[in-house]
Amino acid sequence: MSINLSKGAPCPTCGHKLDRATPVGFPAPSVNPGDITVCAYCADVLVVLDTDGNLRKMTEQEEIALEDDTRERLSYIQLVIKNHGRRA
């Protein structure tokens, strides 16, 4: 399930305005502060800061601390986004 980012939160990396966020981890019926998502434009891993949908870039330490299956899922999502961008 995704949430609307009512204010059109910008990606802190590329600046594109994002209007939705979907959590990467399972199970995830909703997006909450602290959840992670991936920018659909630059494929950077982001952390949801609050219920307004403000985002920040995930730190290297946070990425290292992720469970292996979550890290693999993120890598796959990033690959899909990057490959899609090359075809556009």
C-alpha positions as CSV (number, residue, x, y, z in Angstrom):
1,M,0.0,0.0,0.0
2,S,1.3,3.5,-0.7
3,I,0.5,6.8,1.0
4,N,0.0,10.1,-0.6
5,L,2.7,12.6,0.1
6,S,0.3,15.6,0.2
7,K,3.0,18.3,-0.1
8,G,4.8,16.6,-3.0
9,A,7.9,15.9,-1.0
10,P,11.1,16.3,-3.0
11,C,13.6,13.6,-3.2
12,P,16.6,14.8,-1.1
13,T,19.0,13.5,-3.8
14,C,17.5,14.5,-7.2
15,G,14.8,17.0,-6.2
16,H,12.0,15.3,-8.1
17,K,8.7,15.8,-6.3
18,L,7.3,12.5,-5.1
19,D,3.6,12.1,-4.5
20,R,3.5,8.5,-3.2
21,A,5.7,6.3,-1.1
22,T,5.5,2.5,-0.8
23,P,7.4,0.7,1.9
24,V,10.1,-1.8,0.9
25,G,9.9,-4.1,3.9
26,F,7.3,-6.8,4.6
27,P,4.7,-6.9,5.9
28,A,3.8,-3.3,5.3
29,P,0.1,-2.3,5.2
30,S,1.0,1.3,5.5
31,V,4.0,3.7,5.4
32,N,5.2,5.0,8.7
33,P,8.0,7.2,9.9
34,G,11.2,5.2,9.8
35,D,10.1,3.0,6.8
36,I,12.3,2.9,3.7
37,T,11.4,3.6,0.1
38,V,13.2,4.2,-3.1
39,C,13.0,7.3,-5.3
40,A,11.3,6.3,-8.6
41,Y,13.5,8.8,-10.5
42,C,17.1,8.4,-9.2
43,A,16.7,5.1,-7.3
44,D,18.2,6.4,-4.1
45,V,17.1,4.7,-0.9
46,L,15.1,7.1,1.3
47,V,13.8,7.1,4.9
48,V,10.3,8.4,5.7
49,L,10.7,11.1,8.4
50,D,7.0,11.8,9.4
51,T,3.4,11.4,8.4
52,D,3.7,14.5,6.1
53,G,5.9,12.4,3.9
54,N,9.2,14.2,4.4
55,L,12.1,12.1,3.3
56,R,15.9,11.9,3.9
57,K,18.6,9.9,2.2
58,M,19.4,6.6,4.0
59,T,22.9,6.7,5.6
60,E,25.6,4.1,4.6
61,Q,25.5,2.8,8.2
62,E,21.7,2.3,8.0
63,E,22.1,0.5,4.7
64,I,24.7,-1.9,6.1
65,A,22.5,-2.7,9.1
66,L,19.6,-3.8,6.9
67,E,18.6,-7.5,6.8
68,D,20.0,-9.4,3.8
69,D,16.6,-9.9,2.2
70,T,15.7,-6.2,2.5
71,R,19.1,-5.2,1.0
72,E,18.6,-7.7,-1.9
73,R,15.0,-6.3,-2.5
74,L,16.4,-2.8,-2.6
75,S,19.1,-3.7,-5.0
76,Y,16.5,-5.3,-7.3
77,I,14.2,-2.3,-7.1
78,Q,17.1,0.1,-7.9
79,L,18.2,-2.0,-10.9
80,V,14.6,-2.0,-12.3
81,I,14.4,1.8,-11.9
82,K,17.8,2.5,-13.4
83,N,17.1,0.1,-16.4
84,H,13.7,1.7,-17.0
85,G,15.3,5.1,-17.1
86,R,17.7,4.0,-19.8
87,R,14.9,2.9,-22.0
88,A,12.9,6.2,-21.7
